Amino acid sequence: MYLISRLFLFLAKSYDQRAKEHNDAYLAEATDLYDLEFRMRKIDREGQMRQPSWMSQH
């Protein structure tokens, strides 16, 4: 029963919610300010690679 409830919770969340939770957990593991900044930049770079350059707002 536990497995079924976990599967339902997984399917009920959108991709954006799961990605945000994953990123939040990743950032929470930072050991110091420099590590946190490195992780934040890494998430930003990965986000830019997922969309074409013509979709950016810059």
Predicted model as a PDB file, atoms N, CA, C, CB and O in Angstrom, pLDDT in the B-factor column:
MODEL        1                                                                  
ATOM      1  N   MET A   1       0.825  -1.193   0.000  1.00 78.00           N  
ATOM      2  CA  MET A   1       0.000   0.000   0.000  1.00 78.00           C  
ATOM      3  C   MET A   1       0.870   1.257   0.000  1.00 78.00           C  
ATOM      4  CB  MET A   1      -0.939  -0.002   1.209  1.00 78.00           C  
ATOM      5  O   MET A   1       0.529   2.249  -0.645  1.00 78.00           O  
ATOM      6  N   TYR A   2       1.978   1.217   0.714  1.00 82.00           N  
ATOM      7  CA  TYR A   2       2.876   2.368   0.769  1.00 82.00           C  
ATOM      8  C   TYR A   2       3.388   2.712  -0.620  1.00 82.00           C  
ATOM      9  CB  TYR A   2       4.051   2.094   1.714  1.00 82.00           C  
ATOM     10  O   TYR A   2       3.449   3.883  -0.994  1.00 82.00           O  
ATOM     11  N   LEU A   3       3.755   1.691  -1.380  1.00 84.00           N  
ATOM     12  CA  LEU A   3       4.283   1.907  -2.723  1.00 84.00           C  
ATOM     13  C   LEU A   3       3.235   2.545  -3.630  1.00 84.00           C  
ATOM     14  CB  LEU A   3       4.763   0.585  -3.324  1.00 84.00           C  
ATOM     15  O   LEU A   3       3.559   3.425  -4.428  1.00 84.00           O  
ATOM     16  N   ILE A   4       2.005   2.115  -3.514  1.00 85.00           N  
ATOM     17  CA  ILE A   4       0.932   2.682  -4.332  1.00 85.00           C  
ATOM     18  C   ILE A   4       0.702   4.147  -3.972  1.00 85.00           C  
ATOM     19  CB  ILE A   4      -0.370   1.878  -4.152  1.00 85.00           C  
ATOM     20  O   ILE A   4       0.500   4.976  -4.860  1.00 85.00           O  
ATOM     21  N   SER A   5       0.730   4.471  -2.700  1.00 82.00           N  
ATOM     22  CA  SER A   5       0.520   5.865  -2.309  1.00 82.00           C  
ATOM     23  C   SER A   5       1.683   6.744  -2.768  1.00 82.00           C  
ATOM     24  CB  SER A   5       0.347   5.973  -0.786  1.00 82.00           C  
ATOM     25  O   SER A   5       1.464   7.885  -3.178  1.00 82.00           O  
ATOM     26  N   ARG A   6       2.909   6.237  -2.709  1.00 79.00           N  
ATOM     27  CA  ARG A   6       4.074   7.001  -3.192  1.00 79.00           C  
ATOM     28  C   ARG A   6       3.980   7.212  -4.707  1.00 79.00           C  
ATOM     29  CB  ARG A   6       5.402   6.266  -2.832  1.00 79.00           C  
ATOM     30  O   ARG A   6       4.300   8.291  -5.206  1.00 79.00           O  
ATOM     31  N   LEU A   7       3.546   6.195  -5.428  1.00 78.00           N  
ATOM     32  CA  LEU A   7       3.390   6.306  -6.872  1.00 78.00           C  
ATOM     33  C   LEU A   7       2.325   7.346  -7.216  1.00 78.00           C  
ATOM     34  CB  LEU A   7       3.024   4.940  -7.481  1.00 78.00           C  
ATOM     35  O   LEU A   7       2.511   8.147  -8.132  1.00 78.00           O  
ATOM     36  N   PHE A   8       1.228   7.335  -6.496  1.00 76.00           N  
ATOM     37  CA  PHE A   8       0.175   8.323  -6.734  1.00 76.00           C  
ATOM     38  C   PHE A   8       0.690   9.737  -6.472  1.00 76.00           C  
ATOM     39  CB  PHE A   8      -1.048   8.031  -5.846  1.00 76.00           C  
ATOM     40  O   PHE A   8       0.423  10.648  -7.256  1.00 76.00           O  
ATOM     41  N   LEU A   9       1.425   9.925  -5.379  1.00 73.00           N  
ATOM     42  CA  LEU A   9       1.969  11.246  -5.084  1.00 73.00           C  
ATOM     43  C   LEU A   9       2.951  11.690  -6.154  1.00 73.00           C  
ATOM     44  CB  LEU A   9       2.647  11.249  -3.721  1.00 73.00           C  
ATOM     45  O   LEU A   9       2.988  12.867  -6.513  1.00 73.00           O  
ATOM     46  N   PHE A  10       3.746  10.761  -6.667  1.00 74.00           N  
ATOM     47  CA  PHE A  10       4.697  11.081  -7.733  1.00 74.00           C  
ATOM     48  C   PHE A  10       3.961  11.519  -8.995  1.00 74.00           C  
ATOM     49  CB  PHE A  10       5.597   9.872  -8.035  1.00 74.00           C  
ATOM     50  O   PHE A  10       4.342  12.501  -9.633  1.00 74.00           O  
ATOM     51  N   LEU A  11       2.915  10.795  -9.348  1.00 78.00           N  
ATOM     52  CA  LEU A  11       2.177  11.110 -10.576  1.00 78.00           C  
ATOM     53  C   LEU A  11       1.322  12.360 -10.426  1.00 78.00           C  
ATOM     54  CB  LEU A  11       1.300   9.936 -10.973  1.00 78.00           C  
ATOM     55  O   LEU A  11       1.014  13.018 -11.420  1.00 78.00           O  
ATOM     56  N   ALA A  12       0.936  12.695  -9.214  1.00 79.00           N  
ATOM     57  CA  ALA A  12       0.081  13.858  -8.985  1.00 79.00           C  
ATOM     58  C   ALA A  12       0.858  15.163  -9.118  1.00 79.00           C  
ATOM     59  CB  ALA A  12      -0.562  13.775  -7.605  1.00 79.00           C  
ATOM     60  O   ALA A  12       0.261  16.210  -9.369  1.00 79.00           O  
ATOM     61  N   LYS A  13       2.166  15.120  -8.957  1.00 78.00           N  
ATOM     62  CA  LYS A  13       2.973  16.330  -9.051  1.00 78.00           C  
ATOM     63  C   LYS A  13       3.365  16.590 -10.499  1.00 78.00           C  
ATOM     64  CB  LYS A  13       4.227  16.217  -8.167  1.00 78.00           C  
ATOM     65  O   LYS A  13       3.607  15.664 -11.274  1.00 78.00           O  
ATOM     66  N   SER A  14       3.421  17.849 -10.839  1.00 81.00           N  
ATOM     67  CA  SER A  14       3.845  18.207 -12.188  1.00 81.00           C  
ATOM     68  C   SER A  14       5.370  18.125 -12.278  1.00 81.00           C  
ATOM     69  CB  SER A  14       3.345  19.631 -12.568  1.00 81.00           C  
ATOM     70  O   SER A  14       6.069  18.024 -11.269  1.00 81.00           O  
ATOM     71  N   TYR A  15       5.854  18.172 -13.505  1.00 79.00           N  
ATOM     72  CA  TYR A  15       7.304  18.140 -13.719  1.00 79.00           C  
ATOM     73  C   TYR A  15       7.965  19.333 -13.035  1.00 79.00           C  
ATOM     74  CB  TYR A  15       7.634  18.137 -15.231  1.00 79.00           C  
ATOM     75  O   TYR A  15       9.027  19.194 -12.429  1.00 79.00           O  
ATOM     76  N   ASP A  16       7.344  20.493 -13.130  1.00 83.00           N  
ATOM     77  CA  ASP A  16       7.915  21.699 -12.520  1.00 83.00           C  
ATOM     78  C   ASP A  16       8.014  21.574 -11.003  1.00 83.00           C  
ATOM     79  CB  ASP A  16       7.074  22.921 -12.882  1.00 83.00           C  
ATOM     80  O   ASP A  16       9.001  22.011 -10.410  1.00 83.00           O  
ATOM     81  N   GLN A  17       7.008  20.985 -10.374  1.00 87.00           N  
ATOM     82  CA  GLN A  17       7.050  20.801  -8.925  1.00 87.00           C  
ATOM     83  C   GLN A  17       8.169  19.849  -8.527  1.00 87.00           C  
ATOM     84  CB  GLN A  17       5.708  20.277  -8.413  1.00 87.00           C  
ATOM     85  O   GLN A  17       8.895  20.100  -7.565  1.00 87.00           O  
ATOM     86  N   ARG A  18       8.305  18.748  -9.274  1.00 86.00           N  
ATOM     87  CA  ARG A  18       9.370  17.783  -8.961  1.00 86.00           C  
ATOM     88  C   ARG A  18      10.743  18.397  -9.177  1.00 86.00           C  
ATOM     89  CB  ARG A  18       9.223  16.519  -9.819  1.00 86.00           C  
ATOM     90  O   ARG A  18      11.658  18.173  -8.385  1.00 86.00           O  
ATOM     91  N   ALA A  19      10.891  19.170 -10.245  1.00 89.00           N  
ATOM     92  CA  ALA A  19      12.180  19.812 -10.524  1.00 89.00           C  
ATOM     93  C   ALA A  19      12.519  20.822  -9.433  1.00 89.00           C  
ATOM     94  CB  ALA A  19      12.157  20.505 -11.905  1.00 89.00           C  
ATOM     95  O   ALA A  19      13.668  20.905  -8.999  1.00 89.00           O  
ATOM     96  N   LYS A  20      11.532  21.586  -8.992  1.00 93.00           N  
ATOM     97  CA  LYS A  20      11.771  22.577  -7.928  1.00 93.00           C  
ATOM     98  C   LYS A  20      12.180  21.886  -6.630  1.00 93.00           C  
ATOM     99  CB  LYS A  20      10.509  23.440  -7.692  1.00 93.00           C  
ATOM    100  O   LYS A  20      13.117  22.326  -5.963  1.00 93.00           O  
ATOM    101  N   GLU A  21      11.491  20.815  -6.272  1.00 92.00           N  
ATOM    102  CA  GLU A  21      11.838  20.089  -5.056  1.00 92.00           C  
ATOM    103  C   GLU A  21      13.240  19.495  -5.161  1.00 92.00           C  
ATOM    104  CB  GLU A  21      10.812  18.983  -4.782  1.00 92.00           C  
ATOM    105  O   GLU A  21      13.994  19.508  -4.188  1.00 92.00           O  
ATOM    106  N   HIS A  22      13.586  18.982  -6.324  1.00 94.00           N  
ATOM    107  CA  HIS A  22      14.922  18.422  -6.524  1.00 94.00           C  
ATOM    108  C   HIS A  22      15.979  19.513  -6.379  1.00 94.00           C  
ATOM    109  CB  HIS A  22      15.028  17.749  -7.910  1.00 94.00           C  
ATOM    110  O   HIS A  22      16.989  19.316  -5.703  1.00 94.00           O  
ATOM    111  N   ASN A  23      15.749  20.656  -7.009  1.00 96.00           N  
ATOM    112  CA  ASN A  23      16.707  21.761  -6.929  1.00 96.00           C  
ATOM    113  C   ASN A  23      16.825  22.293  -5.502  1.00 96.00           C  
ATOM    114  CB  ASN A  23      16.294  22.892  -7.877  1.00 96.00           C  
ATOM    115  O   ASN A  23      17.925  22.602  -5.043  1.00 96.00           O  
ATOM    116  N   ASP A  24      15.708  22.399  -4.808  1.00 96.00           N  
ATOM    117  CA  ASP A  24      15.751  22.863  -3.419  1.00 96.00           C  
ATOM    118  C   ASP A  24      16.565  21.922  -2.534  1.00 96.00           C  
ATOM    119  CB  ASP A  24      14.335  22.999  -2.864  1.00 96.00           C  
ATOM    120  O   ASP A  24      17.347  22.368  -1.693  1.00 96.00           O  
ATOM    121  N   ALA A  25      16.374  20.617  -2.730  1.00 96.00           N  
ATOM    122  CA  ALA A  25      17.133  19.642  -1.947  1.00 96.00           C  
ATOM    123  C   ALA A  25      18.613  19.716  -2.299  1.00 96.00           C  
ATOM    124  CB  ALA A  25      16.598  18.216  -2.186  1.00 96.00           C  
ATOM    125  O   ALA A  25      19.468  19.603  -1.420  1.00 96.00           O  
ATOM    126  N   TYR A  26      18.918  19.905  -3.576  1.00 97.00           N  
ATOM    127  CA  TYR A  26      20.311  20.013  -4.030  1.00 97.00           C  
ATOM    128  C   TYR A  26      20.975  21.238  -3.414  1.00 97.00           C  
ATOM    129  CB  TYR A  26      20.380  20.088  -5.574  1.00 97.00           C  
ATOM    130  O   TYR A  26      22.118  21.165  -2.964  1.00 97.00           O  
ATOM    131  N   LEU A  27      20.264  22.362  -3.393  1.00 97.00           N  
ATOM    132  CA  LEU A  27      20.824  23.581  -2.810  1.00 97.00           C  
ATOM    133  C   LEU A  27      20.977  23.460  -1.290  1.00 97.00           C  
ATOM    134  CB  LEU A  27      19.938  24.784  -3.153  1.00 97.00           C  
ATOM    135  O   LEU A  27      21.903  24.026  -0.710  1.00 97.00           O  
ATOM    136  N   ALA A  28      20.083  22.734  -0.660  1.00 97.00           N  
ATOM    137  CA  ALA A  28      20.145  22.577   0.789  1.00 97.00           C  
ATOM    138  C   ALA A  28      21.373  21.773   1.225  1.00 97.00           C  
ATOM    139  CB  ALA A  28      18.878  21.901   1.294  1.00 97.00           C  
ATOM    140  O   ALA A  28      21.782  21.856   2.383  1.00 97.00           O  
ATOM    141  N   GLU A  29      21.957  21.007   0.326  1.00 97.00           N  
ATOM    142  CA  GLU A  29      23.136  20.209   0.655  1.00 97.00           C  
ATOM    143  C   GLU A  29      24.435  21.006   0.582  1.00 97.00           C  
ATOM    144  CB  GLU A  29      23.223  19.025  -0.270  1.00 97.00           C  
ATOM    145  O   GLU A  29      25.502  20.462   0.863  1.00 97.00           O  
ATOM    146  N   ALA A  30      24.366  22.274   0.212  1.00 97.00           N  
ATOM    147  CA  ALA A  30      25.574  23.094   0.093  1.00 97.00           C  
ATOM    148  C   ALA A  30      26.263  23.196   1.454  1.00 97.00           C  
ATOM    149  CB  ALA A  30      25.230  24.512  -0.454  1.00 97.00           C  
ATOM    150  O   ALA A  30      25.617  23.313   2.495  1.00 97.00           O  
ATOM    151  N   THR A  31      27.590  23.148   1.409  1.00 97.00           N  
ATOM    152  CA  THR A  31      28.349  23.161   2.658  1.00 97.00           C  
ATOM    153  C   THR A  31      28.743  24.566   3.105  1.00 97.00           C  
ATOM    154  CB  THR A  31      29.585  22.318   2.507  1.00 97.00           C  
ATOM    155  O   THR A  31      28.953  24.799   4.295  1.00 97.00           O  
ATOM    156  N   ASP A  32      28.847  25.502   2.162  1.00 97.00           N  
ATOM    157  CA  ASP A  32      29.177  26.878   2.511  1.00 97.00           C  
ATOM    158  C   ASP A  32      28.635  27.811   1.427  1.00 97.00           C  
ATOM    159  CB  ASP A  32      30.717  27.056   2.681  1.00 97.00           C  
ATOM    160  O   ASP A  32      27.995  27.359   0.478  1.00 97.00           O  
ATOM    161  N   LEU A  33      28.886  29.087   1.568  1.00 97.00           N  
ATOM    162  CA  LEU A  33      28.354  30.077   0.639  1.00 97.00           C  
ATOM    163  C   LEU A  33      28.887  29.862  -0.775  1.00 97.00           C  
ATOM    164  CB  LEU A  33      28.696  31.483   1.116  1.00 97.00           C  
ATOM    165  O   LEU A  33      28.140  30.001  -1.744  1.00 97.00           O  
ATOM    166  N   TYR A  34      30.159  29.527  -0.903  1.00 98.00           N  
ATOM    167  CA  TYR A  34      30.752  29.318  -2.229  1.00 98.00           C  
ATOM    168  C   TYR A  34      30.130  28.107  -2.917  1.00 98.00           C  
ATOM    169  CB  TYR A  34      32.276  29.136  -2.115  1.00 98.00           C  
ATOM    170  O   TYR A  34      29.858  28.138  -4.117  1.00 98.00           O  
ATOM    171  N   ASP A  35      29.910  27.057  -2.164  1.00 97.00           N  
ATOM    172  CA  ASP A  35      29.277  25.864  -2.715  1.00 97.00           C  
ATOM    173  C   ASP A  35      27.845  26.180  -3.139  1.00 97.00           C  
ATOM    174  CB  ASP A  35      29.294  24.711  -1.687  1.00 97.00           C  
ATOM    175  O   ASP A  35      27.394  25.720  -4.188  1.00 97.00           O  
ATOM    176  N   LEU A  36      27.135  26.955  -2.339  1.00 97.00           N  
ATOM    177  CA  LEU A  36      25.774  27.341  -2.669  1.00 97.00           C  
ATOM    178  C   LEU A  36      25.742  28.146  -3.970  1.00 97.00           C  
ATOM    179  CB  LEU A  36      25.157  28.150  -1.523  1.00 97.00           C  
ATOM    180  O   LEU A  36      24.903  27.892  -4.834  1.00 97.00           O  
ATOM    181  N   GLU A  37      26.644  29.108  -4.111  1.00 97.00           N  
ATOM    182  CA  GLU A  37      26.689  29.909  -5.330  1.00 97.00           C  
ATOM    183  C   GLU A  37      27.028  29.046  -6.546  1.00 97.00           C  
ATOM    184  CB  GLU A  37      27.710  31.040  -5.185  1.00 97.00           C  
ATOM    185  O   GLU A  37      26.456  29.229  -7.621  1.00 97.00           O  
ATOM    186  N   PHE A  38      27.957  28.109  -6.374  1.00 97.00           N  
ATOM    187  CA  PHE A  38      28.313  27.200  -7.462  1.00 97.00           C  
ATOM    188  C   PHE A  38      27.095  26.387  -7.885  1.00 97.00           C  
ATOM    189  CB  PHE A  38      29.466  26.264  -7.037  1.00 97.00           C  
ATOM    190  O   PHE A  38      26.833  26.240  -9.079  1.00 97.00           O  
ATOM    191  N   ARG A  39      26.357  25.863  -6.927  1.00 97.00           N  
ATOM    192  CA  ARG A  39      25.182  25.055  -7.226  1.00 97.00           C  
ATOM    193  C   ARG A  39      24.090  25.890  -7.898  1.00 97.00           C  
ATOM    194  CB  ARG A  39      24.644  24.414  -5.948  1.00 97.00           C  
ATOM    195  O   ARG A  39      23.404  25.411  -8.801  1.00 97.00           O  
ATOM    196  N   MET A  40      23.934  27.125  -7.458  1.00 97.00           N  
ATOM    197  CA  MET A  40      22.932  28.001  -8.073  1.00 97.00           C  
ATOM    198  C   MET A  40      23.284  28.277  -9.538  1.00 97.00           C  
ATOM    199  CB  MET A  40      22.820  29.330  -7.290  1.00 97.00           C  
ATOM    200  O   MET A  40      22.411  28.248 -10.405  1.00 97.00           O  
ATOM    201  N   ARG A  41      24.556  28.542  -9.807  1.00 97.00           N  
ATOM    202  CA  ARG A  41      24.982  28.781 -11.182  1.00 97.00           C  
ATOM    203  C   ARG A  41      24.799  27.530 -12.040  1.00 97.00           C  
ATOM    204  CB  ARG A  41      26.445  29.233 -11.214  1.00 97.00           C  
ATOM    205  O   ARG A  41      24.419  27.625 -13.207  1.00 97.00           O  
ATOM    206  N   LYS A  42      25.067  26.373 -11.467  1.00 96.00           N  
ATOM    207  CA  LYS A  42      24.907  25.114 -12.198  1.00 96.00           C  
ATOM    208  C   LYS A  42      23.440  24.904 -12.585  1.00 96.00           C  
ATOM    209  CB  LYS A  42      25.415  23.923 -11.347  1.00 96.00           C  
ATOM    210  O   LYS A  42      23.148  24.502 -13.712  1.00 96.00           O  
ATOM    211  N   ILE A  43      22.531  25.170 -11.671  1.00 95.00           N  
ATOM    212  CA  ILE A  43      21.103  25.034 -11.969  1.00 95.00           C  
ATOM    213  C   ILE A  43      20.695  26.021 -13.065  1.00 95.00           C  
ATOM    214  CB  ILE A  43      20.254  25.264 -10.693  1.00 95.00           C  
ATOM    215  O   ILE A  43      19.925  25.672 -13.960  1.00 95.00           O  
ATOM    216  N   ASP A  44      21.207  27.246 -12.995  1.00 93.00           N  
ATOM    217  CA  ASP A  44      20.898  28.244 -14.025  1.00 93.00           C  
ATOM    218  C   ASP A  44      21.408  27.801 -15.391  1.00 93.00           C  
ATOM    219  CB  ASP A  44      21.508  29.601 -13.656  1.00 93.00           C  
ATOM    220  O   ASP A  44      20.703  27.934 -16.392  1.00 93.00           O  
ATOM    221  N   ARG A  45      22.634  27.271 -15.436  1.00 92.00           N  
ATOM    222  CA  ARG A  45      23.192  26.815 -16.711  1.00 92.00           C  
ATOM    223  C   ARG A  45      22.374  25.660 -17.287  1.00 92.00           C  
ATOM    224  CB  ARG A  45      24.656  26.385 -16.531  1.00 92.00           C  
ATOM    225  O   ARG A  45      22.102  25.624 -18.487  1.00 92.00           O  
ATOM    226  N   GLU A  46      21.988  24.729 -16.439  1.00 90.00           N  
ATOM    227  CA  GLU A  46      21.200  23.598 -16.914  1.00 90.00           C  
ATOM    228  C   GLU A  46      19.834  24.058 -17.421  1.00 90.00           C  
ATOM    229  CB  GLU A  46      21.029  22.561 -15.798  1.00 90.00           C  
ATOM    230  O   GLU A  46      19.311  23.502 -18.387  1.00 90.00           O  
ATOM    231  N   GLY A  47      19.260  25.062 -16.782  1.00 84.00           N  
ATOM    232  CA  GLY A  47      17.974  25.590 -17.221  1.00 84.00           C  
ATOM    233  C   GLY A  47      18.066  26.272 -18.566  1.00 84.00           C  
ATOM    234  O   GLY A  47      17.132  26.196 -19.366  1.00 84.00           O  
ATOM    235  N   GLN A  48      19.171  26.934 -18.828  1.00 80.00           N  
ATOM    236  CA  GLN A  48      19.350  27.608 -20.111  1.00 80.00           C  
ATOM    237  C   GLN A  48      19.565  26.606 -21.236  1.00 80.00           C  
ATOM    238  CB  GLN A  48      20.527  28.575 -20.043  1.00 80.00           C  
ATOM    239  O   GLN A  48      19.187  26.866 -22.378  1.00 80.00           O  
ATOM    240  N   MET A  49      20.159  25.479 -20.929  1.00 79.00           N  
ATOM    241  CA  MET A  49      20.420  24.481 -21.960  1.00 79.00           C  
ATOM    242  C   MET A  49      19.139  23.763 -22.384  1.00 79.00           C  
ATOM    243  CB  MET A  49      21.445  23.468 -21.462  1.00 79.00           C  
ATOM    244  O   MET A  49      19.097  23.183 -23.469  1.00 79.00           O  
ATOM    245  N   ARG A  50      18.103  23.789 -21.560  1.00 72.00           N  
ATOM    246  CA  ARG A  50      16.863  23.073 -21.868  1.00 72.00           C  
ATOM    247  C   ARG A  50      15.988  23.811 -22.871  1.00 72.00           C  
ATOM    248  CB  ARG A  50      16.081  22.835 -20.602  1.00 72.00           C  
ATOM    249  O   ARG A  50      15.132  23.198 -23.509  1.00 72.00           O  
ATOM    250  N   GLN A  51      16.188  25.110 -23.020  1.00 66.00           N  
ATOM    251  CA  GLN A  51      15.340  25.842 -23.952  1.00 66.00           C  
ATOM    252  C   GLN A  51      16.189  26.487 -25.047  1.00 66.00           C  
ATOM    253  CB  GLN A  51      14.516  26.913 -23.208  1.00 66.00           C  
ATOM    254  O   GLN A  51      17.335  26.868 -24.808  1.00 66.00           O  
ATOM    255  N   PRO A  52      15.631  26.605 -26.228  1.00 62.00           N  
ATOM    256  CA  PRO A  52      16.370  27.236 -27.326  1.00 62.00           C  
ATOM    257  C   PRO A  52      16.685  28.696 -27.008  1.00 62.00           C  
ATOM    258  CB  PRO A  52      15.568  27.144 -28.634  1.00 62.00           C  
ATOM    259  O   PRO A  52      15.975  29.344 -26.240  1.00 62.00           O  
ATOM    260  N   SER A  53      17.743  29.194 -27.601  1.00 61.00           N  
ATOM    261  CA  SER A  53      18.174  30.562 -27.308  1.00 61.00           C  
ATOM    262  C   SER A  53      17.146  31.597 -27.727  1.00 61.00           C  
ATOM    263  CB  SER A  53      19.486  30.851 -27.996  1.00 61.00           C  
ATOM    264  O   SER A  53      17.060  32.662 -27.115  1.00 61.00           O  
ATOM    265  N   TRP A  54      16.366  31.307 -28.754  1.00 65.00           N  
ATOM    266  CA  TRP A  54      15.382  32.282 -29.197  1.00 65.00           C  
ATOM    267  C   TRP A  54      14.216  32.422 -28.222  1.00 65.00           C  
ATOM    268  CB  TRP A  54      14.863  31.900 -30.558  1.00 65.00           C  
ATOM    269  O   TRP A  54      13.424  33.358 -28.336  1.00 65.00           O  
ATOM    270  N   MET A  55      14.102  31.496 -27.260  1.00 63.00           N  
ATOM    271  CA  MET A  55      13.037  31.590 -26.266  1.00 63.00           C  
ATOM    272  C   MET A  55      13.450  32.399 -25.048  1.00 63.00           C  
ATOM    273  CB  MET A  55      12.610  30.211 -25.835  1.00 63.00           C  
ATOM    274  O   MET A  55      12.604  32.728 -24.216  1.00 63.00           O  
ATOM    275  N   SER A  56      14.718  32.724 -24.924  1.00 61.00           N  
ATOM    276  CA  SER A  56      15.163  33.493 -23.755  1.00 61.00           C  
ATOM    277  C   SER A  56      14.678  34.919 -23.862  1.00 61.00           C  
ATOM    278  CB  SER A  56      16.698  33.461 -23.622  1.00 61.00           C  
ATOM    279  O   SER A  56      14.448  35.426 -24.959  1.00 61.00           O  
ATOM    280  N   GLN A  57      14.522  35.567 -22.716  1.00 60.00           N  
ATOM    281  CA  GLN A  57      13.982  36.917 -22.674  1.00 60.00           C  
ATOM    282  C   GLN A  57      15.061  37.965 -22.637  1.00 60.00           C  
ATOM    283  CB  GLN A  57      13.087  37.080 -21.492  1.00 60.00           C  
ATOM    284  O   GLN A  57      14.751  39.130 -22.388  1.00 60.00           O  
ATOM    285  N   HIS A  58      16.298  37.625 -22.866  1.00 53.00           N  
ATOM    286  CA  HIS A  58      17.395  38.583 -22.800  1.00 53.00           C  
ATOM    287  C   HIS A  58      17.533  39.353 -24.074  1.00 53.00           C  
ATOM    288  CB  HIS A  58      18.686  37.891 -22.488  1.00 53.00           C  
ATOM    289  O   HIS A  58      18.413  40.206 -24.188  1.00 53.00           O  
TER     290      HIS A  58                                                      
ENDMDL                                                                          
END                                                                             
